[in-house]
Amino acid sequence: MRGRTGDTWEGVGYDLRAFKRKGVEHGAEWTAATMTVYAIECRELTKTWPGNPPVEAVRGVDLLVEQGICFGVLGPNGAGKTTTIEICEGLLPATSGVAKILGKDWATQ
């Protein structure tokens, strides 16, 4: 866990409201009451195309889409929308970062 941001633990994807305190005040552990599995989860997603100079198509995308939610990706031409979706679909490998669909990582599962 890298750090706390708002109501989520950054880099983990668990909703802090779904956790319950266990133990004493100092040094207490967090236990998951319900673990959220997102339909789409992207963490620090990047894609760089080789060239001179290299083209950074996607830079540090963080995206969480809950199951049952309809969403759209909007942006100007060349913003990396199609590249991001193709990484999520497993059609392109990411240069770095993690893309998960229903909790499964394309790179490892």
C-alpha positions as CSV (number, residue, x, y, z in Angstrom):
1,M,0.0,0.0,0.0
2,R,1.6,3.2,-1.2
3,G,-0.5,5.7,0.7
4,R,-4.0,6.9,1.5
5,T,-5.9,9.0,-1.0
6,G,-9.4,10.2,0.0
7,D,-11.4,7.0,0.8
8,T,-9.3,4.5,-1.0
9,W,-5.8,3.0,-0.5
10,E,-3.8,4.1,-3.5
11,G,-2.5,1.2,-5.5
12,V,-4.8,-1.3,-3.9
13,G,-8.3,-0.5,-5.2
14,Y,-10.1,-1.4,-2.0
15,D,-12.8,1.0,-0.8
16,L,-11.9,2.1,2.7
17,R,-15.6,2.2,3.7
18,A,-15.7,-1.6,3.1
19,F,-13.1,-2.1,5.8
20,K,-13.6,-2.5,9.5
21,R,-11.1,-1.7,12.2
22,K,-9.8,-4.7,14.2
23,G,-7.7,-4.5,17.3
24,V,-6.4,-1.6,19.3
25,E,-6.2,2.1,18.2
26,H,-2.5,2.1,17.5
27,G,-1.1,-0.5,15.1
28,A,-4.6,-1.9,14.4
29,E,-5.1,-4.1,11.3
30,W,-7.7,-3.4,8.6
31,T,-9.8,-6.4,7.5
32,A,-11.9,-6.4,4.4
33,A,-15.7,-6.7,5.1
34,T,-16.3,-6.8,1.4
35,M,-13.7,-6.6,-1.3
36,T,-14.6,-4.5,-4.4
37,V,-13.8,-6.1,-7.7
38,Y,-14.0,-3.4,-10.3
39,A,-15.2,-4.1,-13.9
40,I,-12.1,-2.1,-15.1
41,E,-9.1,-1.1,-13.1
42,C,-6.1,0.7,-14.5
43,R,-3.2,1.8,-12.3
44,E,-0.4,4.1,-13.6
45,L,-1.0,2.8,-17.1
46,T,1.5,3.9,-19.8
47,K,2.1,3.1,-23.4
48,T,5.1,4.5,-25.3
49,W,5.6,3.8,-29.0
50,P,9.2,3.5,-30.1
51,G,10.6,6.1,-32.4
52,N,12.8,9.2,-32.6
53,P,11.6,10.8,-30.4
54,P,9.4,8.1,-28.6
55,V,5.7,8.9,-28.6
56,E,4.0,8.6,-25.2
57,A,0.4,7.7,-26.2
58,V,-0.8,7.0,-22.6
59,R,0.7,8.6,-19.6
60,G,-0.1,7.5,-16.0
61,V,-3.8,6.6,-16.5
62,D,-5.7,5.7,-13.2
63,L,-9.2,4.4,-13.9
64,L,-11.7,2.6,-11.7
65,V,-15.1,1.5,-13.2
66,E,-17.5,-0.4,-10.9
67,Q,-19.5,-3.3,-12.1
68,G,-22.8,-2.4,-13.6
69,I,-21.7,1.2,-14.5
70,C,-22.0,2.5,-18.1
71,F,-19.2,4.9,-18.9
72,G,-17.6,6.6,-21.8
73,V,-14.1,7.8,-22.6
74,L,-14.0,11.4,-24.0
75,G,-11.1,13.5,-25.1
76,P,-9.5,15.2,-28.1
77,N,-7.9,13.4,-31.1
78,G,-4.6,11.8,-30.1
79,A,-5.3,11.7,-26.3
80,G,-4.8,8.0,-26.0
81,K,-8.4,6.8,-25.6
82,T,-8.3,4.0,-28.2
83,T,-4.8,2.9,-26.9
84,T,-6.1,2.7,-23.3
85,I,-9.1,0.7,-24.3
86,E,-7.0,-1.7,-26.5
87,I,-4.7,-2.3,-23.5
88,C,-7.7,-3.1,-21.3
89,E,-9.0,-5.5,-24.0
90,G,-5.6,-7.2,-24.1
91,L,-5.0,-6.2,-27.7
92,L,-1.9,-4.2,-26.8
93,P,0.7,-4.6,-24.1
94,A,1.2,-1.7,-21.7
95,T,4.7,-0.3,-21.4
96,S,4.1,-0.1,-17.7
97,G,1.2,-0.2,-15.2
98,V,-1.6,-2.6,-14.6
99,A,-4.9,-3.1,-16.4
100,K,-7.4,-5.5,-14.8
101,I,-10.8,-6.6,-16.0
102,L,-13.0,-8.1,-13.3
103,G,-10.0,-8.5,-11.1
104,K,-7.9,-10.4,-13.7
105,D,-4.6,-8.9,-14.9
106,W,-4.1,-9.3,-18.7
107,A,-0.3,-9.6,-18.3
108,T,-0.4,-12.4,-15.8
109,Q,-3.7,-14.3,-15.9
